[in-house]
Amino acid sequence: DSNAGSFSVNGKSYAVNYGYDGTYIEDGVSDGDVAFVSHSFTETDNDKFSGTYSYVDLGIDSLIDGATYTFLPSYQDGYNKAKNFGWADIAAGMKVVNGEYVESDGEVSLGSPTSGTVTVKKSGSRYTFTFELVYSTSTTVKGQYTGTLEKY
């Protein structure tokens, strides 16, 4: 059961082989996110981790098999959790030394896309996500992830 994923920004590709499901239901209302990361949370959740870290964090409130979500900020009229995702944060090539973020040349940090789509397919316990996100800087992020999602 291996996980495999990657995304590209400005022609450079980044691996994201760990998937996390942060969606939840509270008082009958779904909320949360789905994240794809380069290193496991267990590995990076200590002061000894050093390396280059990348992630895609998508504001998807409910995971529906076969759905294609379009970007619409969750505060805007017409936002529908079954059809929209409310945000998408991207970090690529972030340098971490002994558990601490260190600003470095070449890293990419994007938030607040202007448009985008995310398609979700599920087979058993495995998901396939395909996404394309456009940011105001005319930067397009394309990627995919296939594998399991760990609840967090």
C-alpha positions as CSV (number, residue, x, y, z in Angstrom):
1,D,0.0,0.0,0.0
2,S,2.3,2.7,-1.1
3,N,1.3,6.3,-1.5
4,A,2.5,8.5,-4.4
5,G,2.0,12.1,-5.2
6,S,3.6,15.2,-6.6
7,F,2.8,18.7,-7.7
8,S,4.6,21.2,-9.9
9,V,5.2,24.9,-9.5
10,N,7.0,26.9,-12.2
11,G,8.2,23.8,-13.9
12,K,9.7,22.2,-10.8
13,S,8.2,19.0,-9.3
14,Y,7.8,18.2,-5.6
15,A,7.0,14.8,-4.0
16,V,4.1,14.5,-1.5
17,N,3.8,10.9,-0.5
18,Y,1.8,11.3,2.7
19,G,-1.9,12.1,2.8
20,Y,-3.9,13.5,5.8
21,D,-7.6,13.8,6.3
22,G,-8.5,16.7,8.7
23,T,-12.2,16.8,7.8
24,Y,-14.6,16.4,10.7
25,I,-18.3,16.9,11.6
26,E,-19.2,19.0,14.6
27,D,-22.8,19.8,15.5
28,G,-23.9,18.3,12.2
29,V,-21.6,20.6,10.2
30,S,-18.6,19.4,8.2
31,D,-15.4,21.3,8.2
32,G,-11.6,20.8,7.8
33,D,-9.0,20.1,5.2
34,V,-7.0,17.5,3.3
35,A,-3.2,17.8,3.1
36,F,-0.5,16.1,1.1
37,V,3.0,16.4,2.5
38,S,6.6,15.4,1.6
39,H,7.4,13.9,5.0
40,S,5.1,12.2,7.6
41,F,3.8,14.3,10.5
42,T,5.5,11.8,12.9
43,E,8.9,12.4,11.3
44,T,8.6,16.2,11.3
45,D,7.0,16.6,14.7
46,N,10.2,16.7,16.6
47,D,13.2,19.0,17.1
48,K,15.5,16.6,15.3
49,F,14.0,16.8,11.8
50,S,16.2,18.5,9.2
51,G,15.4,18.6,5.5
52,T,13.3,20.2,2.8
53,Y,9.6,20.1,3.3
54,S,6.7,20.6,0.8
55,Y,2.9,20.4,1.1
56,V,-0.4,21.1,-0.4
57,D,-3.2,21.9,2.0
58,L,-6.8,22.1,0.6
59,G,-9.8,23.5,2.4
60,I,-12.2,20.6,1.4
61,D,-14.9,20.3,4.0
62,S,-16.4,16.9,2.9
63,L,-14.8,14.1,0.9
64,I,-17.3,12.9,-1.7
65,D,-16.3,10.1,-4.1
66,G,-16.4,11.3,-7.7
67,A,-16.8,15.0,-6.8
68,T,-15.0,17.7,-8.7
69,Y,-14.7,20.8,-6.4
70,T,-14.2,24.3,-7.7
71,F,-12.5,27.1,-5.8
72,L,-14.7,29.6,-4.1
73,P,-13.7,31.3,-0.8
74,S,-15.9,29.8,2.0
75,Y,-17.0,33.3,3.1
76,Q,-18.6,34.1,-0.3
77,D,-22.3,33.7,-1.1
78,G,-23.0,30.5,-2.9
79,Y,-20.2,28.4,-1.2
80,N,-21.4,24.8,-1.1
81,K,-19.3,22.2,0.7
82,A,-20.4,19.5,-1.7
83,K,-19.1,21.5,-4.7
84,N,-16.5,24.0,-3.5
85,F,-13.2,24.1,-1.6
86,G,-12.5,27.3,0.3
87,W,-8.7,27.7,0.2
88,A,-5.5,26.1,-0.9
89,D,-2.0,26.7,0.6
90,I,1.1,25.6,-1.1
91,A,4.7,25.4,0.3
92,A,7.5,23.9,-1.7
93,G,11.2,23.5,-0.8
94,M,10.9,24.9,2.7
95,K,14.1,24.3,4.6
96,V,13.9,22.9,8.1
97,V,16.9,22.5,10.5
98,N,16.5,20.7,13.8
99,G,12.7,21.2,13.7
100,E,12.9,25.0,12.9
101,Y,11.9,26.6,9.7
102,V,14.8,28.5,8.0
103,E,14.0,31.0,5.2
104,S,15.9,30.1,2.1
105,D,16.2,31.0,-1.6
106,G,14.1,29.0,-4.0
107,E,11.3,28.2,-1.6
108,V,7.7,28.7,-2.8
109,S,4.8,29.8,-0.6
110,L,1.4,30.4,-2.1
111,G,-2.0,31.1,-0.6
112,S,-5.4,32.4,-1.8
113,P,-5.8,31.0,-5.3
114,T,-7.9,32.9,-7.8
115,S,-9.4,29.7,-9.3
116,G,-8.9,25.9,-9.4
117,T,-10.4,22.4,-9.3
118,V,-9.9,19.3,-7.2
119,T,-11.2,15.9,-8.3
120,V,-11.6,13.1,-5.7
121,K,-12.0,9.4,-6.4
122,K,-12.1,6.7,-3.9
123,S,-11.6,2.9,-4.2
124,G,-11.7,1.0,-0.9
125,S,-9.5,3.0,1.5
126,R,-7.4,4.6,-1.2
127,Y,-8.1,8.0,-2.8
128,T,-6.9,9.7,-6.0
129,F,-6.9,13.5,-5.9
130,T,-6.1,15.5,-9.0
131,F,-5.8,19.3,-8.7
132,E,-5.0,22.4,-10.7
133,L,-4.8,25.7,-8.8
134,V,-4.2,29.2,-10.2
135,Y,-2.8,32.0,-8.1
136,S,-2.9,35.8,-8.7
137,T,0.7,35.7,-9.7
138,S,-0.4,33.7,-12.8
139,T,1.3,30.7,-11.2
140,T,-0.4,27.4,-11.9
141,V,0.1,24.4,-9.5
142,K,-0.8,21.0,-10.9
143,G,-0.6,17.8,-9.0
144,Q,-2.0,14.5,-7.9
145,Y,-2.0,12.2,-5.0
146,T,-3.0,8.5,-4.8
147,G,-3.0,6.6,-1.6
148,T,-4.5,6.4,1.9
149,L,-5.3,9.3,4.1
150,E,-4.4,9.3,7.8
151,K,-6.9,11.0,10.1
152,Y,-5.4,13.9,12.1
